Amino acid sequence: MSIKTPPVFKEAVLRRSVSGQFGTLEQMEGIAVFLASSASDFMTGQNIVLDGGHTVHPM
């Protein structure tokens, strides 16, 4: 999302989101730290979805 995203589009996205909110940079920090750490050294080929449940809701 950007500042120029139309409000009607933002509202539609929020209605489809299970969490009912937009993600923040702070909510992305944990996975970024994990992926940058040695804790993720053995992890390969994964898709990590951070979307507040957006993909769970059917279109």
N, C-alpha and C positions, 0 to 999 in steps of 0.2 A: 504494500500500500504506500501511497505517496500523499503528500499534502494536496495534490491536485486531483486525487481520486474523488469522483462524484459521491456525495452523501448517499444517494439512493443505492449505489453499488456497495458502499460500506455497510449499510443497513442490511442488505441482502446477504452479505457474507456473514455478518453477526447472527442472523437468523439461522443459518446453516451450521454454525459452529456449536458443538456440544458445550464448550466452556462459556460461550456467550461473550467472548472478549477477543481482542487482537493480542497477539504475542508481543512481548517487549524484548528489548535486547537483554535485559537482566534474566529473563526466562531462558535465554539461549546460552548463557554463560556456563552452566553446569556441563552440558554436553561438549562445549568447546574445550573446557578444561580437561574433561575426561579424554577426548580424542587427542589432545596435545600431550597427555601424560603417558607414562610407561604402562599404566593400567590397561591401555587399549592396544598394546603391542601385538597381542595374539589375535586381534580382531581383524577380519578381512571381508571385503565384499558385502557390506551391510547397507541397508537403507534405513536411516533413522528419521522417522517422521515426527516433526515438532509442529503440529498444526492445531492444537487445542481441540482435537476431535473432529476437525472439519471433514476429513476423509471418511469418517464413520457414517455421516448423514447421507442418505441417498439423494440423488439429484432429482 
